[in-house]
Amino acid sequence: MTASVTSAPAIVRTIPEMRKAIREYRSQASPGATVGFVPTMGFLHEGHASLIRRSNLDNGLTVLSIFVNPLQFGPNEDFERYPRDESRDLEVAAAAGADIVFLPSVEEMYPRRTATQITVAGVTERLCGASRPGHFDGVGVVVTKLFNIVSPDRAYFGLKDAQQVAVVERMVQDLDQPVEIVPCPIVREADGLAMSSRNVYLSADERREALVLSRTLAQVPAWIASGMTAERLEAAVTAGISASPLAVIDYVEALTYPSLTPPAADVPLSDADERLIVAVAVKFGRTRLIDNILISVPEA
């Protein structure tokens, strides 16, 4: 049975303990009972809670991991200041119904320098992969380690980082990892801002100006329906975001999804026969936010 919303999850901090908990569950569970897994870096919000609740619907046991992975941060990024609040995270996990929270230390996950690399070519070469070299190599290593430790049947990822979902899906396919990847919709604040652990960094002015992202992306279906090419669409999104005086654009790209390849040049996107993504990364002050819209052309 899945934990109720009032039950405190079991807290596990070591790899042997985590493996033992999964073995014990599988030995005692009814035939066909499955394990769902929600990997996170903590500082949980409603987006994470929605993943936990989805896992509860699909599985007999839900494992949540909280681990700020140093391998996916560059030398000038925010690993040290990335927000952490274990007690608050455990409250969110309990309220959402997680059964087990895996809370390993960096030393537990990486007792020695990691010599193994996992690179997913192609889908990592654009968007955040271009502006954050090595980021997705770190994601590949930590996700593979977590899959090996937890042995889930299904793993749940939010589509706010749609590139990460595409990378993990391709890795799982290429390596025949026995886990189903379940992409879940972006969860937004009431005013449209995509929920993110990094939103806490925004000043009041930056928080207000950041709404330009969701407002601009909301216009994408109409722009596609009007017959824009990818180049014109990217220009329109760039102009919309640039209306904010605080926005510093990292990238704006319109690509096919999940291959993350450019659509044919000079062909209206309304004629595309593949799913499309318009993805953006924008800095407000010191805080880098990502957002996107995924769309099938008939929807436009």
MIKOLZA-439118 format. One record per residue (C-alpha): x, y, z; residue in one letter. Coordinates in steps of 0.001 Angstrom, whole numbers, padded with zeros to 6 digits, always signed. Example, Ala and Ser with C-alpha at 12.3 -4.5 7.8 and 13.67 -1.06 7.14 Angstrom:
<nodes>
+012300-004500+007800a/+013670-001060+007140s/
</nodes>
This chain:
<nodes>
+000000+000000+000000m/+001095+003550-000654t/+001688+005794+002335a/-001211+008067+003252s/-000821+011823+003065v/-000409+011943+006843t/+002303+009248+007062s/+005920+010244+007547a/+008117+008655+004882p/+010992+006396+005833a/+014306+008246+005572i/+017219+006366+004028v/+020712+007840+003738r/+022953+005044+002471t/+023018+002977-000702i/+022961-000425+001084p/+019952+000668+003163e/+018128+001853+000046m/+018717-001404-001788r/+017617-003370+001267k/+014371-001377+001520a/+013528-002110-002128i/+014338-005821-001736r/+012125-006037+001328e/+009265-004260-000414y/+009409-006517-003453r/+009607-009651-001316s/+006500-008677+000642q/+004416-006917-002018a/+001723-008590-004070s/+002725-009897-007516p/+002930-007113-010068g/+003387-004348-007499a/+005652-001650-008899t/+008094+000948-007597v/+007862+004576-008722g/+010795+006957-008406f/+010971+010763-008313v/+014574+012045-008474p/+014995+015643-007276t/+017600+018096-006016m/+015354+019139-003167g/+013877+022475-002132f/+010605+020874-003088l/+007587+022715-004445h/+004195+021817-005895e/+005811+020661-009129g/+007713+017963-007235h/+004638+017117-005167a/+002652+016558-008370s/+005247+013995-009490l/+004969+012169-006170i/+001174+012085-006396r/+001350+010797-009976r/+003705+008029-008874s/+001319+007112-006067n/-001465+006607-008605l/+000671+004305-010736d/+002670+002310-008201n/+002561+000506-004886g/+005664+002248-003542l/+007012+005733-004247t/+010652+006628-003609v/+011749+010265-003655l/+015448+011127-003811s/+016918+014444-002711i/+020469+014959-003870f/+022160+018115-005140v/+024448+016565-007730n/+027785+018385-008027p/+028575+016745-011382l/+025911+018755-013182q/+027122+022164-011984f/+029818+024089-013837g/+032690+025874-012045p/+030896+029236-012064n/+027402+027935-011285e/+025397+027888-008072d/+026166+024500-006464f/+027165+025981-003097e/+024239+028398-002925r/+021638+026060-004406y/+018738+026217-001917p/+018529+023397+000616r/+015961+022824+003369d/+015749+019209+004483e/+013069+019602+007154s/+010783+021507+004783r/+011406+018952+002030d/+010391+016119+004336l/+007145+017924+005152e/+006341+018304+001444v/+007259+014666+000794a/+004992+013476+003611a/+002070+015632+002502a/+002379+014366-001075a/+002562+010738+000038g/+006150+009611-000583a/+006902+006285+001075d/+010698+006519+001179i/+012986+009546+000933v/+016534+008738-000149f/+018882+011436+001194l/+022462+010443+000354p/+025465+012678+000963s/+027938+013591-001761v/+030428+011225-000104e/+027895+008392-000223e/+027163+008887-003922m/+030756+009663-004954y/+033179+008011-002497p/+035930+008416-005084r/+036500+010543-008169r/+034105+009330-010863t/+036029+007989-013854a/+032938+006950-015825t/+031156+009392-018092q/+027783+009064-019808i/+027345+011328-022802t/+024137+011354-024833v/+025146+012877-028152a/+022829+014970-030280g/+020099+015876-027795v/+022668+017482-025473t/+024258+019759-028038e/+021681+022577-027995r/+019749+024583-025400l/+021214+024073-021908c/+023721+021570-023251g/+025355+024313-025329a/+025395+026954-022603s/+026249+024547-019741r/+028996+022231-021070p/+029133+018932-019193g/+025812+019494-017433h/+024009+016581-019047f/+027009+014288-018650d/+026551+014820-014917g/+022835+014185-015230v/+023503+010917-017073g/+025865+009654-014369v/+023679+010521-011393v/+020423+009290-012952v/+022050+005991-013917t/+023452+005581-010402k/+020060+006343-008862l/+018314+003893-011203f/+020854+001223-010211n/+020317+001937-006514i/+016508+002244-006440v/+015687-000193-009285s/+012385+001538-010087p/+009814+000348-012594d/+008883+003938-013469r/+010631+007298-013015a/+008871+010656-013091y/+010348+013852-014543f/+008805+017287-015004g/+008727+018764-018494l/+009916+022172-017326k/+013322+020753-018177d/+012131+019074-021371a/+015702+018644-022614q/+016552+016628-019517q/+013544+014403-020180v/+014688+013878-023777a/+018228+013064-022622v/+017082+010554-020002v/+014626+008900-022381e/+017324+008438-025019r/+019822+007136-022449m/+017323+004591-021161v/+016550+003444-024702q/+020191+003186-025751d/+021335+001350-022599l/+018230-000878-022251d/+017709+000340-018712q/+014589-001412-017339p/+012666+001683-016304v/+009749+003528-017896e/+010243+007304-018068i/+007032+009212-017329v/+007140+012881-018438p/+004774+015122-016453c/+003378+018579-017303p/+004920+021843-016137i/+003326+023115-012935v/+002935+026891-012803r/+002186+029508-010186e/-001237+031149-010413a/+000302+034014-012411d/+001954+031652-014909g/+005562+031494-013694l/+006914+027950-014008a/+007637+026558-010549m/+011356+026235-009853s/+013552+025860-006801s/+015541+028814-008138r/+012541+031176-008012n/+013459+031878-004398v/+016485+033824-005661y/+014353+036399-007508l/+013835+039864-006078s/+010306+041275-006141a/+011066+043213-009333d/+012741+040214-010986e/+009854+037950-010006r/+007387+040329-011617r/+009453+040733-014782e/+009938+036956-015094a/+006267+036623-016026l/+007284+037776-019511v/+008395+034182-020162l/+005012+032505-019773s/+003181+035445-021383r/+005377+035252-024466t/+005316+031460-024761l/+001513+031525-024542a/+001482+033307-027918q/+003464+030571-029672v/+000500+028443-030876p/-001053+031469-032625a/+002289+032434-034159w/+002756+028910-035504i/-000779+028876-036898a/-000039+032156-038691s/+002591+030396-040796g/+005802+031566-039150m/+009054+029778-039902t/+011303+028729-037019a/+013528+031753-037597e/+010613+034178-037511r/+009133+032463-034462l/+012418+032672-032584e/+012621+036367-033463a/+009081+036969-032216a/+009748+035173-028911v/+013033+037037-028493t/+011295+040374-029060a/+008551+039496-026592g/+010987+038559-023834i/+013233+041541-024571s/+010317+043816-023676a/+011364+043180-020071s/+014231+045512-019138p/+015597+042954-016665l/+015655+039969-019047a/+019051+038789-020310v/+018449+036042-022870i/+020687+032969-022939d/+018799+031223-025729y/+015509+031089-027597v/+015136+028054-029865e/+012360+026371-031824a/+013185+022691-032385l/+011591+019347-033083t/+010985+017218-029996y/+012385+014961-028624p/+015189+014873-031211s/+015963+018564-030584l/+016916+019165-034195t/+016100+022345-036139p/+012990+022255-038331p/+013452+022691-042042a/+014472+026262-042831a/+011989+028501-044652d/+009146+026021-044147v/+006159+027289-042140p/+005964+025494-038805l/+002251+025057-039440s/+003295+022443-042036d/+005510+020497-039605a/+004651+016852-039018d/+006662+016533-035793e/+006082+017731-032271r/+007748+021081-031626l/+009311+022732-028609i/+010026+026405-028105v/+012499+026591-025234a/+014025+029612-023521v/+016656+030312-020889a/+016744+033832-019483v/+018576+035491-016609k/+016902+037919-014253f/+019665+039307-012092g/+021777+036319-011046r/+018953+033841-011516t/+018751+031763-014677r/+015250+030501-015477l/+014170+028016-018130i/+010712+027552-019621d/+009195+025999-022718n/+006077+025109-024602i/+005598+021749-026318l/+003106+021700-029119i/+001794+019418-031827s/+000986+021412-034934v/-002725+020450-035064p/-003064+022124-031641e/-001881+025388-033189a/
</nodes>
